Amino acid sequence: MPDPIMYQEDGYVVLESDRTEQLMTAAELKAKLIDLLLLEEVIIPKELEKFDSAESQAQHLMDNYFELDIGADKYLQWYVVRLEK
């Protein structure tokens, strides 16, 4: 049986094509994803079309993806981190 700590998340390391590495809370990442999902140039995965709000789409992205295509030669990637052992 896996150790429950494997599913614990303290934050996210966020990488963007035009910025330095950032450490964000889940709420900060979700807000960023919501803002991006509302932009026309962002390519939204087909799987997200079934959700009725940007908030639901953002939560699904956080739970099931690690990258979002945000335009030509741009990207946003996020990785869960635990700050303590």
Buried (B, 14 or more C-beta within 10 A) or exposed (E): EEEEEEEEEEBBBBBBEEEEEBEBEBEBBBBBBBEBBEEEEBEBBEEBEEBEEBBBBBBBBBEEBEEBEBBEEEEBBBEBEEEEE
